[in-house]
Amino acid sequence: MEPMAGGDQKHNDAEALRGRLRLLAEQHSQNEIARRTGAGKANVHRYLRAGRVPADFLQRLIHAFGLNPAWLLVGRGEMLEARVSEAAAAESQQLLELVVKLNAVGHERLGAMGEAPARMVRELDDALARNQELQKRIMERARPVFVKLLNEYRVLIGEHRHQETAEVLPALRQLVKLTQSPSMQANVDMLEAVQCFFEGDYTRQRELHRSALAALLNAGRLRDAQFMRLTYNTCVGLASAGRLSESARLADAVLQLADSEPPRWVEDWLLRVPRAILDMQTGRLGPALNELSRVVAVCDRELADNLRDALLFAGFLAGMTPLEEVARRWTRMAVGSPPLLLLGLWSREDNALQRVRRTRVNMLGHLDARSRRLLEATDAILEGAPFPETAGSEPALTIELRVIACEAQVRAAKTRAARKSFESAGQALETLEPEFLPDFMVRAMHARHALELGDEAARERGAAFLRDSLTLGYGFLRPLAEAHGIQPAGAGAATR
């Protein structure tokens, strides 16, 4: 006997529902679905393969994962409720409540709901279709305008005409609201974050990076180039503010979630840099040099050229790269590189500072806030001008400014002022939270100041820093240590 047509439809509807459940299971494991809905893992496995799917399970599923009820029940519209218009979302919720109230168990018994519910399903389908068509037309008309404005915004930031961006940014934000496009939102957030980086507003920069990452994650964009590159930019912003551990943790987490072994994209390689930078700053120079060398070897010319600054800096810290070679790099820099600029301040040879000064050639307005401050310190030292202790927006940068102020005062033979700056920097270091880590060169300068300006206890702390650092492989400190009769804490000072 042939089955009735209604039976075929019921079977097809049930299989379609399970197909959508399997799509959800591709993004979230069965264990996670079971945990978040309170269902047994065996039950979840059965729902995905065959059998009746209870309405209460569907309801918990919708609330737990933010699903669009219309998508789950009838296969219409977007999977996530966050991407559905308010009107369509309200109708979807009514449909869900109606399904539960009438005990129509999943889509398998939707046909038993009567004419009124069936009419609502049809009306919901029509509303979703109209909404999708409207969004498509909006996107088609908005995209060319968005691209034009975005490029204009990018040019303004590149030319550091930050005040003029106030005319473009609000229009871009309005287009993002109109289109509800995660990709557009991420693009605008990223560019505004770049502007904040140049202006030194690291707190706002982090907020924008988080907003952009959240938009792409909600859109299921974990494994694409835009998300990976945005993650790298976020890590760079965190590292610039002295949050090196947080930067490395974020990069490691995304690499693990993205399953990027072996590395396939440039972004897979770039996200290895934050961990290398943390290693470089915390006494693991060998692994840092190896990883940076690998990344430079696979990146394109422009990226590799930028990353060579970090590699050169690591080589200098290890005592493998002479300062003269670093100085040759200064002559090729178009904009500031904080690690290399700090090396210029570390060297007390006037020729080194003169080289740093010549490289920027009227580039002051085109530098990020930190590089600009370092070049201002260079000017102050060369001209004998005062360099005020200005607080930064991040604790690690505040310490950097105080240590550099001390260095400027030491060179100007203003011993009393230098001691005051030294003590101020020391107090800030003592209260610094573990999450913040000043640049190693800044910590080394502070140790040198301790030997030159501090009391007996401070000199001993400075000597201990040099001994420990030499043992960890920071070979560039050897001449300073020898000048003060300091030996490594352990046998040898080879790079680990």
C-alpha positions in Angstrom: 0.0 0.0 0.0 1.3 3.5 -0.9 1.6 5.9 1.9 -0.8 8.9 1.9 0.4 12.2 0.5 -0.1 13.8 3.9 2.3 11.3 5.3 5.0 12.1 2.7 4.7 15.8 3.5 4.9 15.1 7.2 8.0 13.0 6.7 9.6 15.7 4.5 8.8 18.5 7.0 10.3 16.5 9.8 13.4 15.7 7.8 13.8 19.4 6.9 13.5 20.3 10.6 16.2 17.8 11.4 18.3 19.2 8.6 18.2 22.7 10.2 19.1 21.2 13.6 22.1 19.5 11.9 23.1 22.9 10.5 23.1 24.3 14.0 25.1 21.3 15.2 27.8 22.1 12.7 28.4 25.4 14.5 27.9 24.1 18.1 28.7 20.6 19.3 26.0 18.2 20.5 27.5 18.5 24.0 27.1 22.3 23.9 23.5 22.0 22.6 22.7 19.5 25.4 24.3 21.7 28.0 22.6 24.9 27.0 19.2 23.4 26.5 19.2 21.0 29.5 18.5 18.1 27.3 20.3 14.8 27.5 23.1 14.2 25.0 21.5 11.0 23.8 18.2 12.9 23.2 20.0 15.5 21.2 21.7 12.8 19.1 18.2 11.2 18.5 16.6 14.5 17.5 19.3 15.1 14.9 18.8 11.6 13.3 15.1 10.6 13.6 12.1 10.7 15.9 9.8 13.4 17.2 11.3 16.7 18.3 9.5 18.1 21.3 8.2 21.6 21.2 9.7 22.5 24.6 13.2 21.4 23.3 12.7 23.7 20.3 11.7 26.6 22.6 14.8 26.1 24.8 16.9 25.8 21.6 15.6 29.1 20.3 16.2 31.0 23.5 19.6 29.4 24.2 21.1 30.2 20.8 19.1 33.3 19.8 17.6 31.5 16.8 14.9 32.9 14.5 11.8 30.8 15.2 10.6 31.1 11.6 13.9 29.7 10.4 13.8 26.8 12.8 10.1 25.9 12.3 9.5 26.6 8.6 13.0 27.3 7.1 12.4 30.9 6.3 14.7 33.9 6.8 17.9 34.2 8.7 19.1 31.6 11.3 19.8 34.1 14.0 17.1 36.4 15.4 19.6 39.3 15.7 19.6 39.5 11.9 15.9 39.7 11.5 13.9 43.0 11.5 11.9 43.8 14.6 8.5 43.2 12.8 9.5 39.8 11.5 11.0 38.9 14.8 7.8 39.7 16.6 5.8 37.6 14.2 8.3 34.8 14.6 7.9 34.9 18.4 4.1 34.7 18.0 4.5 31.7 15.9 6.7 30.0 18.5 4.2 30.7 21.3 1.4 29.4 19.1 3.2 26.2 18.4 3.9 25.6 22.1 0.4 26.5 23.2 -1.3 24.2 20.7 1.2 21.4 21.5 2.1 21.2 17.8 5.3 19.2 18.3 7.9 20.8 16.0 7.3 21.1 12.3 6.1 17.4 12.1 2.6 18.4 13.3 2.4 21.9 12.0 -0.3 20.8 9.6 -2.5 19.8 12.6 -2.7 23.4 13.9 -5.7 24.5 11.9 -6.4 27.2 9.4 -5.5 30.2 11.7 -2.0 29.1 12.5 -1.4 28.0 8.9 -2.5 31.4 7.7 -0.1 33.0 10.2 2.7 30.8 8.8 1.9 32.0 5.3 1.8 35.6 6.3 5.0 35.3 8.2 6.6 33.7 5.1 5.4 36.7 3.0 6.6 39.2 5.6 10.1 37.6 5.8 10.3 37.5 2.0 9.4 41.2 1.7 11.9 42.1 4.4 14.6 40.2 2.7 13.9 41.8 -0.7 13.8 45.3 0.9 17.1 44.6 2.7 18.6 43.5 -0.6 17.5 46.7 -2.4 18.8 48.8 0.5 22.1 47.1 0.3 22.4 47.5 -3.5 21.8 51.2 -3.2 23.8 51.8 0.0 27.0 49.8 -0.9 28.4 52.2 -3.5 27.8 55.2 -1.2 29.3 53.3 1.7 32.4 52.3 -0.3 32.9 55.9 -1.4 32.6 57.3 2.1 34.8 54.6 3.6 37.6 55.3 1.2 37.3 59.0 1.9 37.5 58.2 5.7 40.5 56.0 5.1 42.3 58.8 3.2 41.5 61.4 5.9 43.0 59.1 8.5 46.0 58.3 6.4 46.7 62.0 6.0 45.9 62.6 9.7 43.1 65.1 9.0 41.3 63.8 12.0 39.0 66.8 12.5 37.5 66.4 9.1 36.5 62.8 9.8 33.6 64.2 11.9 31.8 65.0 8.7 32.2 61.4 7.3 32.0 59.1 10.3 28.3 59.9 11.3 27.2 59.2 7.7 29.0 55.8 7.7 27.4 54.9 11.1 23.9 55.7 9.6 24.5 53.5 6.6 25.6 50.6 9.0 22.3 51.0 10.9 20.3 51.0 7.6 21.9 48.0 6.1 22.4 46.0 9.3 25.6 44.6 7.7 28.2 43.1 10.1 30.9 43.5 7.5 30.2 47.2 7.1 30.1 47.7 10.9 33.4 45.9 11.3 35.0 48.1 8.6 33.9 51.4 10.2 34.9 50.2 13.7 38.3 49.2 12.5 39.0 52.5 10.8 37.8 54.6 13.7 40.0 52.4 15.9 43.0 53.3 13.7 42.1 57.0 14.3 42.0 56.4 18.0 45.4 54.7 17.9 47.0 57.8 16.3 45.3 60.0 18.8 46.4 57.9 21.7 42.8 57.0 22.9 43.6 53.3 23.6 40.5 52.8 25.7 38.1 53.8 22.8 40.3 51.8 20.4 39.7 48.6 22.4 35.9 49.3 22.6 35.8 49.6 18.8 37.8 46.5 18.2 35.5 44.5 20.5 32.5 45.9 18.7 33.8 44.9 15.3 34.8 41.4 16.5 31.4 40.9 18.1 29.6 41.9 14.8 31.6 39.4 12.8 31.2 36.6 15.4 27.4 37.1 15.5 27.5 36.7 11.7 29.4 33.4 11.9 32.5 35.0 10.4 35.1 33.3 12.7 37.2 31.8 9.9 37.6 34.5 7.3 40.3 37.1 6.4 38.5 40.1 7.7 38.0 38.6 11.2 41.5 37.3 11.4 43.0 40.6 10.3 40.8 42.5 12.8 42.0 40.2 15.5 45.6 40.9 14.7 44.9 44.7 14.7 43.2 44.3 18.1 46.3 42.5 19.4 48.5 45.3 18.1 46.3 47.8 20.0 46.5 45.8 23.2 50.3 45.5 22.9 50.7 49.2 22.2 49.0 49.9 25.6 51.3 47.5 27.4 48.7 44.7 27.6 51.0 42.1 26.1 49.6 39.1 28.0 46.1 39.9 26.9 47.2 40.4 23.4 48.9 37.0 23.3 45.9 35.2 24.9 43.5 36.7 22.3 45.7 35.7 19.4 46.2 32.2 20.8 42.5 31.7 21.4 41.5 32.7 17.8 44.2 30.5 16.3 42.9 27.6 18.3 39.2 28.3 17.4 40.1 28.8 13.8 42.0 25.5 13.6 44.8 27.0 11.6 47.4 24.2 11.9 49.2 24.1 9.6 49.0 27.8 8.8 47.3 28.5 5.5 46.6 32.3 5.4 48.9 35.2 6.1 46.6 36.1 9.0 47.4 32.7 10.5 51.0 33.7 10.6 50.4 37.2 11.8 48.5 36.0 14.9 51.7 34.3 16.0 53.4 37.6 16.4 51.7 38.7 19.7 53.0 35.6 21.5 56.5 36.2 20.0 56.4 39.8 21.3 55.4 38.7 24.8 58.3 36.1 24.7 60.7 38.9 23.6 59.6 41.1 26.5 59.7 38.3 29.2 63.0 36.6 28.7 62.2 34.0 26.0 64.3 35.6 23.3 65.2 32.4 21.5 61.6 31.4 20.7 60.7 35.0 19.9 63.5 35.3 17.3 62.6 31.9 15.7 59.0 32.7 15.4 59.5 36.3 14.1 61.9 34.9 11.5 59.4 32.4 10.3 56.6 35.0 10.0 58.8 37.5 8.1 59.8 34.7 5.7 56.2 33.9 4.6 54.6 37.4 4.6 54.5 39.7 1.6 57.0 42.5 1.2 55.1 45.3 3.0 54.1 43.2 6.0 57.6 41.6 6.2 59.2 45.1 6.2 57.1 46.2 9.1 57.8 43.0 11.1 61.5 43.3 10.6 61.5 46.2 13.1 60.4 43.7 15.8 63.0 41.1 14.6 65.7 43.7 14.6 64.7 44.9 18.1 64.8 41.3 19.4 68.2 40.8 17.8 69.5 43.9 19.6 68.1 42.8 22.9 69.9 39.4 22.6 73.1 41.2 21.9 73.2 39.8 18.3 72.5 43.0 16.4 74.9 46.0 16.8 73.4 49.4 17.5 75.0 50.6 14.3 72.9 48.2 12.3 69.8 49.4 14.1 70.8 53.0 13.3 70.9 52.1 9.6 67.4 51.0 9.9 66.4 54.4 11.3 67.4 56.0 8.0 64.8 53.9 6.2 61.9 54.5 8.5 59.1 56.6 7.1 57.2 56.7 10.4 58.1 56.0 14.0 58.7 52.5 15.4 58.5 52.8 19.2 61.0 49.9 19.9 63.6 51.4 17.6 63.0 54.9 18.9 63.5 53.6 22.4 66.9 52.2 21.3 67.8 55.7 20.2 67.0 57.0 23.7 68.9 54.1 25.3 72.1 55.1 23.4 73.7 58.1 25.0 75.7 59.0 21.9 74.5 62.3 20.4 75.0 60.8 16.9 72.3 58.2 17.6 69.7 60.7 18.5 70.6 62.9 15.6 70.0 60.0 13.3 66.6 59.4 14.9 65.7 63.1 14.5 66.7 63.2 10.8 64.6 60.2 9.9 61.2 61.8 10.7 61.7 64.9 8.6 58.5 66.8 9.3 56.6 63.5 9.9 55.5 64.5 13.4 51.9 64.9 12.4 51.8 61.5 10.8 52.9 59.5 13.9 50.8 57.6 16.4 50.7 59.2 19.9 53.4 57.0 21.4 55.9 57.6 18.6 55.2 61.3 18.7 55.9 61.4 22.4 59.2 59.5 21.9 60.3 62.0 19.2 59.4 64.9 21.4 61.7 63.3 24.1 64.4 63.2 21.5 64.0 66.9 20.8 64.0 67.7 24.5 67.2 65.8 25.1 69.0 67.3 22.1 67.9 70.8 22.8 68.2 70.7 26.6 64.5 71.5 26.9 62.3 70.3 29.8 60.4 67.1 29.2 57.4 67.1 31.6 56.1 64.0 33.3 52.8 63.7 31.6 50.4 60.9 32.5 49.4 58.5 29.7 46.0 56.9 29.1 47.5 53.5 30.2 49.6 52.6 33.3 52.5 51.1 31.2 52.7 54.3 29.1 52.6 56.5 32.1 55.7 54.7 33.4 57.3 55.1 30.0 56.8 58.8 30.0 58.2 59.2 33.6 61.3 57.1 32.8 62.0 59.1 29.6 61.5 62.3 31.5 64.1 61.0 34.0 66.5 60.2 31.1 66.1 63.7 29.6 66.9 65.3 33.0 69.9 63.0 33.5 71.3 64.1 30.2 70.6 67.8 31.0 72.5 67.3 34.3 69.4 68.2 36.3 70.1 65.6 39.0 67.5 66.8 41.5 64.6 66.7 38.9 65.9 63.4 37.6 65.8 61.8 41.1 62.2 63.0 41.5 61.2 61.5 38.1 63.0 58.3 39.0 61.2 57.9 42.3 57.9 58.7 40.6 58.5 56.0 38.0 59.5 53.5 40.7 56.3 54.2 42.7 54.2 53.6 39.5 56.1 50.4 38.8 55.3 49.0 42.3 51.6 49.6 41.8 51.4 48.2 38.3 49.0 45.4 37.8 50.4 42.2 36.2 48.4 42.7 33.1 50.4 45.8 32.2 54.0 45.4 31.1 56.2 48.4 30.2 58.6 47.9 27.3 61.8 46.0 28.3 63.9 49.0 27.2 61.9 51.2 29.6 62.5 48.8 32.4 66.2 48.7 31.5 66.5 52.5 31.5 64.9 52.5 35.0 67.4 50.0 36.2 70.3 52.2 34.8 68.8 55.2 36.5 68.7 53.2 39.8 72.4 52.6 39.5 73.0 56.3 38.8 70.5 58.1 41.0 69.2 55.7 43.6 70.1 54.9 47.2 71.8 51.7 48.2 68.5 49.7 48.1 67.6 51.1 44.7 71.1 50.4 43.4 70.8 46.8 44.5 67.4 46.4 42.8 69.0 47.8 39.6 71.9 45.4 39.9 69.5 42.5 40.4 67.6 43.4 37.3 70.8 43.4 35.3 71.9 40.1 36.7 68.6 38.4 36.0 68.3 39.9 32.6 71.8 38.8 31.5 70.9 35.3 32.6 67.8 35.4 30.5 69.9 36.3 27.5 69.5 40.1 27.2 73.1 40.5 25.9 72.9 44.2 25.1 73.0 44.9 28.8 76.5 43.3 29.2 78.5 46.6 28.7 76.4 48.4 31.3 76.7 45.5 33.7 80.5 45.3 33.3 80.8 49.0 33.8 79.2 48.5 37.3 81.0 45.2 38.0 77.8 43.1 37.8 77.9 39.5 36.7 75.0 37.3 35.5 72.9 35.5 38.1 73.7 32.1 36.7 76.4 30.4 34.7 76.5 32.0 31.3 74.1 34.3 29.6 73.2 32.4 26.5 69.8 33.1 24.9 67.3 30.4 25.9 
